[in-house]
């Protein structure tokens, strides 16, 4: 039986999607050995600076697992305990559990729990205070690569953006140790944010200074890490785990 107009129309819609998915899977499978152009990174001592427990996996799992795959030394500095709903102590423990699954021991995870840096989406943190905490940690641990959010903070959260402002200040004022680089996570539009691996081809084509794409096995590892944040697993975060490109792809730019 010949296909009707609806059948041909559906085919015309599905065929490009199938081709794009196939291309994304092929590119994804090739990325494990070539993320960000790194084969080994034994000389890299990287610090991820986040605002809240769960940022490390919701937004940066591809970077952490990609750097770990390349043998970089990893540490996390979380600048609040995530106490907006008075769950700070619980969330600290969840952060350690998540980082353990991402290959970062508890001894390399630090939480700044300062009253002037509250977990609050409407509060911009003090740049000088925040910069002093970050710089002290960089110098004490001989960090030569810092990773954090960009000026849009991925989700527009004021605390995320404050991290970028503090690192931009340290960078522009030349207060960072010699040779210490800063990578910021690219914020993308809403469509790209929620098409998961379908964003792989575009991410590969667009300019960036670093690109990390997880394999299927690593993506499952990231999802297990996210599940450690049990206090935060509301329905919309479960959807986020399935569809967000940040659970699979990180494109980053140097300051």
C-alpha positions in Angstrom: 0.0 0.0 0.0 1.4 3.4 -0.9 2.1 5.8 1.9 -0.3 8.7 2.2 0.6 12.3 2.6 0.8 11.9 6.4 3.1 8.9 6.0 5.5 10.7 3.7 5.5 13.8 6.0 6.3 11.7 9.0 9.1 10.0 7.1 10.5 13.4 6.1 10.6 14.5 9.7 12.1 11.3 11.1 14.8 10.7 8.5 16.9 13.7 9.4 16.5 12.9 13.1 17.7 9.3 12.6 20.7 10.5 10.5 21.5 13.1 13.2 21.3 10.5 16.0 23.5 8.2 14.0 26.1 10.9 13.5 26.0 11.9 17.1 26.6 8.3 18.3 29.5 7.9 15.9 31.1 11.2 17.1 30.4 10.3 20.7 32.1 6.9 20.3 35.2 8.6 19.0 35.5 11.2 21.7 36.8 9.0 24.5 40.4 9.2 23.4 40.3 12.7 22.1 38.3 14.9 24.5 39.6 18.4 24.5 42.6 17.2 22.5 43.9 15.4 25.6 45.4 11.9 25.5 47.2 12.2 28.9 47.2 15.1 31.4 49.5 13.9 34.1 50.7 17.5 34.6 47.2 18.9 35.1 46.0 19.7 38.6 42.4 20.8 38.1 40.1 22.5 40.5 36.3 22.6 39.8 34.7 25.6 41.5 31.0 25.2 42.0 28.2 27.0 43.9 26.2 24.1 45.3 26.4 20.4 46.0 25.1 18.7 42.8 26.6 21.3 40.4 29.6 19.0 40.0 27.5 16.3 38.3 24.5 18.3 36.9 26.7 20.5 34.9 30.4 19.3 35.0 30.3 15.5 34.9 31.7 15.4 31.3 34.6 17.6 32.3 35.5 15.7 35.5 35.2 12.3 33.9 37.1 13.5 30.7 39.9 15.0 32.7 40.0 11.9 35.0 40.2 9.7 31.9 43.3 11.7 30.8 44.9 11.2 34.3 44.5 14.8 35.5 44.5 15.3 39.3 41.1 16.5 40.3 39.6 18.6 43.2 36.3 20.3 43.9 35.7 23.5 45.8 32.0 24.0 46.5 31.3 27.5 47.7 28.2 26.8 49.7 26.6 23.9 51.5 23.4 24.3 49.6 21.4 25.2 52.7 18.5 27.1 51.0 16.0 24.5 52.4 18.1 23.8 55.6 19.6 20.6 54.1 23.2 21.7 54.2 24.6 18.8 56.2 22.8 16.2 54.1 24.0 17.8 50.9 27.6 17.9 52.0 27.5 14.1 52.5 25.7 13.7 49.1 28.4 15.8 47.5 31.2 13.5 48.8 29.3 10.4 47.6 28.8 11.9 44.2 32.4 12.9 43.8 33.6 9.4 44.9 31.6 8.0 41.9 33.2 10.6 39.7 36.7 9.6 40.8 37.4 12.3 43.3 38.1 11.2 46.9 36.6 13.0 49.9 40.0 14.4 50.8 39.9 16.5 47.6 36.4 17.9 48.2 36.1 21.2 50.1 32.9 23.0 51.0 32.9 26.7 51.9 30.1 27.2 54.4 30.2 31.0 55.0 27.3 33.1 56.1 28.2 35.8 53.5 27.9 33.2 50.7 24.4 31.9 51.1 22.7 29.4 48.8 20.1 31.8 47.3 19.2 32.3 43.6 18.7 36.0 44.1 21.9 36.8 46.0 25.1 37.9 44.2 28.1 36.8 46.3 30.8 39.4 47.2 33.4 39.2 44.5 36.4 40.0 46.8 35.4 37.5 49.5 34.8 34.8 47.0 37.9 35.5 45.1 40.0 35.2 48.3 38.6 31.8 49.1 39.2 30.5 45.6 42.8 32.0 45.4 43.8 30.5 48.7 42.6 27.1 47.6 44.5 27.4 44.2 47.7 28.4 45.9 47.5 25.8 48.7 47.0 23.0 46.2 49.2 24.0 43.3 46.3 24.2 40.9 47.1 25.0 37.3 43.6 24.6 35.8 40.4 26.1 37.2 37.0 25.2 35.8 33.7 27.0 36.6 30.6 28.6 35.1 30.5 31.3 32.4 28.9 34.7 32.6 25.4 33.2 32.1 25.9 30.4 34.7 24.1 27.8 32.5 20.8 28.3 34.4 21.1 32.0 35.2 21.5 31.3 38.9 23.1 34.4 40.6 25.4 32.2 42.7 26.8 30.5 39.5 27.4 33.9 37.9 29.2 35.1 41.0 31.8 32.4 40.5 32.5 33.6 37.0 32.8 37.2 38.2 35.3 36.2 40.9 37.4 34.1 38.5 37.3 36.8 35.9 38.5 39.3 38.6 41.4 37.1 39.6 42.3 36.5 35.9 42.0 40.2 34.8 43.9 41.5 37.8 46.6 38.9 37.2 46.3 37.5 40.7 46.4 33.8 39.6 49.6 31.9 39.8 51.7 31.9 36.7 50.6 29.2 34.3 47.1 28.8 35.9 44.4 28.7 33.2 40.7 29.2 33.7 38.0 27.3 31.6 34.4 28.4 31.8 31.5 26.2 30.9 29.5 27.4 27.8 25.9 28.3 28.4 23.7 27.2 25.5 20.1 28.1 24.5 17.1 26.1 25.8 16.7 23.9 22.7 20.4 22.8 22.7 20.3 22.3 26.5 17.7 19.6 26.3 18.5 17.6 23.2 21.1 15.4 24.9 23.5 13.7 22.4 21.7 15.3 19.5 23.8 18.3 20.3 27.1 16.4 19.7 27.5 17.3 16.0 26.9 21.0 16.6 29.2 21.0 19.7 31.9 19.5 17.5 31.5 22.1 14.8 31.3 25.3 16.9 34.4 27.0 18.2 35.5 26.1 21.7 38.8 25.7 23.7 37.8 22.3 25.2 35.2 19.7 24.5 34.3 16.7 26.6 31.8 14.1 25.4 31.0 11.1 27.5 30.6 7.5 26.3 27.4 5.6 27.1 29.2 3.9 30.0 30.4 7.2 31.4 27.0 8.7 31.0 25.6 6.0 33.2 28.4 6.7 35.7 27.3 10.3 35.8 23.7 9.4 36.3 24.7 7.1 39.3 26.6 10.1 40.7 23.5 12.3 40.3 21.4 9.8 42.1 23.6 10.3 45.2 21.9 13.7 45.6 18.8 12.0 46.8 17.5 15.2 48.6 17.4 17.0 45.3 15.9 14.3 43.0 12.6 16.0 42.3 10.7 15.0 39.2 12.1 17.8 37.0 15.7 16.8 37.9 15.0 13.2 36.9 13.9 14.6 33.5 17.0 16.7 33.4 19.1 13.6 33.9 17.6 12.1 30.8 17.6 15.0 28.4 20.2 17.6 29.4 23.2 17.8 27.1 25.2 18.8 30.3 25.0 15.2 31.4 26.8 14.2 28.2 28.6 17.2 26.7 30.7 20.1 28.1 32.1 22.7 25.8 34.3 25.2 27.5 36.2 28.5 26.7 39.4 29.9 28.2 39.3 33.3 29.9 
